[in-house]
């Protein structure tokens, strides 16, 4: 499993025979905090998403009413694409960005963001990708190896770092475990769409990698 450098803020993680793009320090504290505070003003208690397993905790999300907040997240879209553009990458957002909030015992079970409105055979120069913007330094996102017979680890954990962005294939199974930090909240913004230009980086050389608590990071 290798990791490829694109620039000082951006990496390709070649895991499970696929690519996860990591971009660090894309946003500053104030920028994300202001957007999050405005987004939470209109959240509705009845929109809380709940895990299907009996006894599982709940977490808050704006997924089902994200469209009414679409304009609020335009600066987020612009900043993500400005960072990607430095390496000839572009992300076309297919729906409104939504936010999620995880308390000490909150979690999100294994799932994908596979976008069925597009047939892969007609994408040509684009791949269906999804993303996460981290608004905290606690918690992590777990990615599941789609090939259980491979020699690579069956799961990889990517720790949450404030202001960082993860962009990954939409059909890659992932989940959010409980962070178990008392009186702490993990907040994220999530998005779906099409990623273009990734083929331009096939010739990048791998750089040294090291494992930190199960996560490959720089």
FENBELTA-V805976 format. One record per residue. PHI is phi in whole degrees, -180 to 180 (NA if undefined). Layout:
PHI, PHI
This chain:
NA, -115, -136, -121, -86, -102, -157, -66, -110, -133, -133, -101, -102, -90, -126, 55, 61, -146, -121, -117, -94, -113, -126, -105, 57, -76, -121, -98, -58, -64, -58, -71, -62, -64, -65, -63, -61, -66, -65, -76, -62, -107, -69, -110, -55, -74, -93, -60, -86, -130, -65, -74, -69, -61, 89, -75, -76, -108, -138, -95, -153, -100, -52, -75, -128, -62, -62, -77, -112, -57, -64, -60, -96, -57, -63, -67, -59, -62, -66, -63, -71, -64, -69, -68, -65, -62, -124, 60, -110, -146, -118, -100, -72, -96, -158, -67, -69, -127, -114, -137, -130, -119, -83, -54, -114, -81, -158, -135, -67, -56, -161, -125, -115, -54, -95, -76, -72, -118, -91, -53, -67, -103, -78, 57, -93, -131, -124, -74, -128, -131, -153, -134, -105, -88, -116, -159, -110, -126, 81, -159, -114, -102, -112, -102, -65, -74, -118, -67, -96, -78, -86, -73, -55, -75, -144, -133, -106, -116, -69, -77, -130, -55, 86, -89, -129, -113, -126, -143, -57, -63, -92, -83, -66, -149, -156, -118, -80, -63, -88, 59, -103, -58, 59, -120, -120, -103, -115, -141, -109, -128, -156, -129, 166, -118, -104, -120, 101, -63, -65, -70, -114, -67, -93, -67, -84, -69, -114, -58, -125, -143, -101, -124, 51, 84, -115, -92, -143, -90
